[in-house]
Amino acid sequence: MNLKLKTWIEAARLRTLPLSISGILVGTALAVEYNFFDWSIFILALCTTLGLQVLSNFANDYGDGVKGTDNEERVGPMRALQSGIISDKEMKKAMIITASITLVLALLLIYQAFGIDNFAYSLFFLLAGIASIVAAIKYTVGKSAYGYRGLGDVFVFIFFGLLSVCGTFFLFTNYLEIIVFLPAICVGLLSSAVLNLNNMRDRKSDERAGKITLVVKLGGKKAKIYHLALVVIPLFCMLFFILLKKDYRLFLSLIAFIPLFIHLRKVLKIKIPDQLDPELKKVALSTFLFSVLLLISVFI
């Protein structure tokens, strides 16, 4: 494979994509639970979310690259700008193209969900789509990048949890149930747990580079307690949701918490930050497994 093409694929960070669509799968499962489903909305929602995730990955690579945060001290895999194979101008162009494609997909999704009759709904989701694109870019790009101010967790919780799950449910149903916020909180917190792991792994290099993440603010020990909450609270949210719904098929989704609790035991014992790197994949895939099992359970 051409080295540059391989670098672009790595910059897209395909391993992050299953986590990004977890909220869409959960929102779809909830819509099916309420007897709503549309293939075109489902596919367009998936494509839009994948576009946002790739944009976020490109922007993260660009922002950390031009700021010098990605340097020889970084623990994770080498980034595209850091390698020198892709220039900052090329990455910026890729961000513009990806943002444009994602916006077109979002417009198609909005039209498919609401047509031309529900202007207020269409306008709200258009603004939400634009906000998602801006948020994906501003995470590490620019002087006011919020990922450098300890606000990354808030972004992930809102966009990967609340907006992804509740928004998907609304696209299918055109209304919202308060109870849907429980699974949305679950996905949002688990997604934040992945970011928290990443920040725990990079705490020392981030601090030296001036990237003040929440982990840098909390310190290593408190960050682990925070991580424990990010994994345990979702379990109680789902238990509460299932008991309220009285649909015990949904207990199938809780199988995904078994590897998560095994993961917690390991994280609490780890003392060397570098050893946290393999745990990112475990949490991301467990969150994806949770969403798949929830979707399967509503069809049983």
C-alpha positions as CSV (number, residue, x, y, z in Angstrom):
1,M,0.0,0.0,0.0
2,N,1.2,3.5,-0.8
3,L,2.8,5.1,2.3
4,K,0.8,8.3,2.0
5,L,-2.5,6.4,1.6
6,K,-1.7,4.3,4.6
7,T,-1.0,7.4,6.6
8,W,-4.3,9.0,5.6
9,I,-6.1,5.8,6.7
10,E,-4.3,5.9,10.0
11,A,-5.1,9.6,10.4
12,A,-8.8,8.6,10.0
13,R,-8.3,6.3,13.0
14,L,-10.7,3.6,12.0
15,R,-10.5,2.0,15.4
16,T,-12.5,5.0,16.8
17,L,-15.5,4.5,14.4
18,P,-17.3,1.7,16.2
19,L,-17.5,3.9,19.3
20,S,-18.8,6.8,17.3
21,I,-21.8,4.9,16.0
22,S,-22.7,3.4,19.3
23,G,-25.1,6.3,20.1
24,I,-26.8,5.8,16.7
25,L,-27.3,2.1,17.3
26,V,-28.7,2.8,20.8
27,G,-31.0,5.6,19.5
28,T,-32.2,3.2,16.8
29,A,-32.8,0.4,19.3
30,L,-34.9,2.7,21.4
31,A,-36.9,3.9,18.3
32,V,-37.6,0.2,17.4
33,E,-38.7,-0.4,21.0
34,Y,-41.4,2.3,20.3
35,N,-42.2,0.7,17.0
36,F,-40.4,3.2,14.7
37,F,-37.8,2.4,12.1
38,D,-36.7,3.7,8.6
39,W,-33.7,2.2,6.8
40,S,-32.8,5.5,5.0
41,I,-32.7,7.4,8.2
42,F,-30.6,4.7,9.9
43,I,-28.0,4.6,7.0
44,L,-27.8,8.4,6.7
45,A,-27.5,8.8,10.5
46,L,-24.6,6.3,10.5
47,C,-22.9,8.0,7.5
48,T,-23.2,11.5,9.1
49,T,-21.8,10.3,12.4
50,L,-18.9,8.5,10.7
51,G,-18.2,11.7,8.8
52,L,-18.1,13.7,12.0
53,Q,-15.8,11.2,13.7
54,V,-13.3,11.2,10.8
55,L,-13.5,15.1,10.8
56,S,-12.8,15.1,14.5
57,N,-9.8,12.7,14.1
58,F,-8.4,14.9,11.3
59,A,-8.9,18.0,13.4
60,N,-7.3,16.4,16.4
61,D,-4.3,15.4,14.4
62,Y,-4.0,18.9,12.9
63,G,-4.6,20.8,16.2
64,D,-2.2,18.8,18.3
65,G,0.3,18.7,15.4
66,V,0.6,22.4,14.8
67,K,0.6,23.1,18.6
68,G,3.5,20.6,19.1
69,T,1.5,18.5,21.5
70,D,2.2,15.4,19.4
71,N,6.0,15.0,20.0
72,E,8.5,12.2,20.9
73,E,7.0,12.0,24.4
74,R,3.6,10.9,23.1
75,V,2.7,7.3,24.1
76,G,0.0,6.4,21.5
77,P,0.5,5.7,17.8
78,M,2.3,8.4,15.7
79,R,0.0,11.0,14.1
80,A,0.0,12.0,10.5
81,L,1.4,15.6,11.0
82,Q,3.9,14.3,13.6
83,S,5.3,11.8,11.0
84,G,5.8,14.5,8.4
85,I,4.2,12.4,5.7
86,I,1.2,14.7,5.6
87,S,1.6,18.5,5.8
88,D,-0.6,20.8,7.8
89,K,-2.0,22.3,4.6
90,E,-3.0,18.9,3.3
91,M,-4.7,18.1,6.6
92,K,-6.5,21.4,6.6
93,K,-7.8,20.7,3.1
94,A,-8.9,17.2,4.1
95,M,-10.9,18.8,7.0
96,I,-12.7,21.2,4.7
97,I,-13.6,18.3,2.3
98,T,-14.8,16.0,5.1
99,A,-16.8,18.8,6.8
100,S,-18.5,19.6,3.5
101,I,-19.4,16.0,2.8
102,T,-20.7,15.6,6.4
103,L,-22.9,18.7,6.1
104,V,-24.4,17.4,2.8
105,L,-25.2,14.0,4.6
106,A,-26.7,15.9,7.5
107,L,-29.0,17.8,5.2
108,L,-30.1,14.6,3.4
109,L,-30.8,13.1,6.8
110,I,-32.8,16.0,8.0
111,Y,-34.9,16.1,4.8
112,Q,-35.5,12.3,5.0
113,A,-36.6,12.6,8.6
114,F,-38.8,15.8,8.4
115,G,-39.4,16.6,4.8
116,I,-40.4,20.2,4.1
117,D,-43.3,20.3,6.6
118,N,-41.5,20.5,9.9
119,F,-39.4,23.6,9.4
120,A,-38.7,24.1,13.1
121,Y,-37.4,20.5,13.6
122,S,-35.3,20.9,10.4
123,L,-33.8,24.2,11.5
124,F,-32.9,22.8,15.0
125,F,-31.2,19.7,13.6
126,L,-29.4,21.8,11.0
127,L,-28.0,24.0,13.7
128,A,-27.1,20.9,15.8
129,G,-25.3,19.5,12.8
130,I,-23.3,22.7,12.2
131,A,-22.6,22.8,16.0
132,S,-21.3,19.2,15.8
133,I,-19.0,20.1,12.9
134,V,-17.7,23.2,14.7
135,A,-17.2,21.3,17.9
136,A,-15.3,18.5,16.2
137,I,-12.9,21.1,14.8
138,K,-12.6,23.3,17.9
139,Y,-11.6,20.4,20.1
140,T,-7.9,21.0,19.4
141,V,-7.8,23.6,16.7
142,G,-7.3,27.3,17.4
143,K,-6.3,29.4,20.4
144,S,-9.6,28.7,22.2
145,A,-9.5,24.9,21.7
146,Y,-11.7,23.6,24.5
147,G,-9.8,20.2,24.6
148,Y,-6.9,22.2,26.0
149,R,-9.1,23.6,28.8
150,G,-10.4,20.4,30.3
151,L,-13.8,20.6,28.5
152,G,-13.3,17.6,26.2
153,D,-15.3,15.3,28.5
154,V,-18.3,17.7,28.3
155,F,-18.1,17.6,24.5
156,V,-18.0,13.8,24.3
157,F,-20.8,13.4,26.8
158,I,-23.1,15.8,25.0
159,F,-22.4,14.9,21.3
160,F,-21.6,11.2,21.6
161,G,-24.2,10.6,24.3
162,L,-27.2,12.9,24.6
163,L,-27.3,14.3,21.1
164,S,-26.4,11.1,19.4
165,V,-28.9,8.9,21.2
166,C,-31.8,11.3,21.8
167,G,-31.3,12.9,18.4
168,T,-31.4,9.6,16.6
169,F,-34.5,8.6,18.5
170,F,-36.2,12.0,17.5
171,L,-35.2,11.6,13.8
172,F,-37.2,8.3,13.8
173,T,-40.2,9.3,16.0
174,N,-40.4,13.1,15.7
175,Y,-40.9,13.3,19.5
176,L,-38.8,12.6,22.6
177,E,-39.4,10.5,25.7
178,I,-37.7,11.6,28.9
179,I,-36.8,8.0,29.7
180,V,-34.6,7.9,26.6
181,F,-32.1,10.1,28.4
182,L,-31.0,7.2,30.6
183,P,-29.4,5.1,27.8
184,A,-28.1,8.4,26.4
185,I,-26.3,9.2,29.6
186,C,-25.0,5.6,29.6
187,V,-23.4,6.0,26.1
188,G,-22.2,9.5,26.9
189,L,-20.4,8.4,30.1
190,L,-18.8,5.3,28.5
191,S,-17.6,7.4,25.6
192,S,-16.1,9.9,28.1
193,A,-14.4,6.9,29.8
194,V,-12.5,6.3,26.5
195,L,-11.3,9.9,26.4
196,N,-10.4,9.8,30.1
197,L,-8.2,6.7,29.5
198,N,-6.5,8.5,26.6
199,N,-5.9,11.5,28.8
200,M,-4.6,9.4,31.7
201,R,-2.2,7.7,29.4
202,D,-0.9,11.1,28.0
203,R,-1.2,13.1,31.3
204,K,2.5,13.9,31.7
205,S,3.2,14.8,28.0
206,D,0.0,16.8,27.8
207,E,0.9,18.8,30.9
208,R,4.3,19.6,29.6
209,A,2.8,20.7,26.2
210,G,0.3,23.0,27.9
211,K,-2.7,20.8,27.1
212,I,-4.8,21.0,30.3
213,T,-7.2,18.1,30.2
214,L,-9.5,17.2,33.0
215,V,-7.0,14.5,34.0
216,V,-4.2,17.1,34.3
217,K,-6.5,19.1,36.5
218,L,-7.5,16.1,38.7
219,G,-4.2,14.3,38.9
220,G,-3.6,10.5,38.5
221,K,-5.4,9.2,41.6
222,K,-8.6,11.3,41.3
223,A,-8.7,10.6,37.5
224,K,-9.0,6.8,38.4
225,I,-11.9,7.5,40.8
226,Y,-13.5,9.6,38.0
227,H,-13.0,6.7,35.6
228,L,-14.6,4.3,38.0
229,A,-17.7,6.5,38.1
230,L,-17.8,6.8,34.3
231,V,-18.1,3.0,34.1
232,V,-20.3,2.2,37.1
233,I,-23.0,4.9,36.7
234,P,-24.0,3.7,33.2
235,L,-24.8,0.3,34.6
236,F,-27.2,1.8,37.1
237,C,-28.7,4.0,34.4
238,M,-29.5,1.0,32.3
239,L,-30.8,-1.0,35.2
240,F,-33.2,1.8,36.0
241,F,-34.2,2.1,32.4
242,I,-35.0,-1.6,32.1
243,L,-37.0,-1.7,35.3
244,L,-39.0,1.4,34.2
245,K,-39.7,-0.1,30.8
246,K,-40.4,-3.6,32.3
247,D,-38.9,-5.1,29.1
248,Y,-36.5,-7.7,30.4
249,R,-35.2,-8.6,27.0
250,L,-33.0,-5.5,27.4
251,F,-31.0,-7.3,30.1
252,L,-29.1,-8.8,27.2
253,S,-27.3,-5.5,26.8
254,L,-25.8,-5.7,30.3
255,I,-23.5,-8.5,29.2
256,A,-21.3,-5.8,27.8
257,F,-20.5,-4.6,31.4
258,I,-18.7,-7.9,32.2
259,P,-15.5,-6.9,30.2
260,L,-15.9,-3.4,31.5
261,F,-15.7,-4.4,35.1
262,I,-12.7,-6.7,34.4
263,H,-11.2,-3.6,32.7
264,L,-11.8,-1.5,35.9
265,R,-9.9,-4.0,38.1
266,K,-6.9,-3.7,35.7
267,V,-7.0,0.1,35.5
268,L,-7.1,0.5,39.3
269,K,-3.9,-1.6,39.5
270,I,-2.0,0.0,36.7
271,K,0.7,2.4,37.9
272,I,2.6,3.0,34.6
273,P,0.5,5.3,32.3
274,D,1.8,3.6,29.1
275,Q,0.1,0.4,30.2
276,L,-3.3,2.1,29.8
277,D,-3.1,2.2,26.0
278,P,-4.6,-1.3,25.4
279,E,-7.5,-0.5,27.7
280,L,-8.8,2.2,25.3
281,K,-9.8,-0.4,22.8
282,K,-11.5,-2.6,25.4
283,V,-13.8,0.2,26.6
284,A,-14.6,1.4,23.1
285,L,-15.4,-2.1,21.9
286,S,-17.4,-2.9,25.1
287,T,-19.5,0.3,24.4
288,F,-20.0,-0.8,20.8
289,L,-21.0,-4.3,22.1
290,F,-23.5,-2.8,24.5
291,S,-25.2,-0.9,21.6
292,V,-25.3,-4.0,19.4
293,L,-26.7,-6.2,22.1
294,L,-29.4,-3.5,22.9
295,L,-30.3,-3.4,19.2
296,I,-30.5,-7.2,19.0
297,S,-32.6,-7.4,22.2
298,V,-35.4,-5.3,20.8
299,F,-35.7,-7.7,17.8
300,I,-35.9,-10.8,20.0
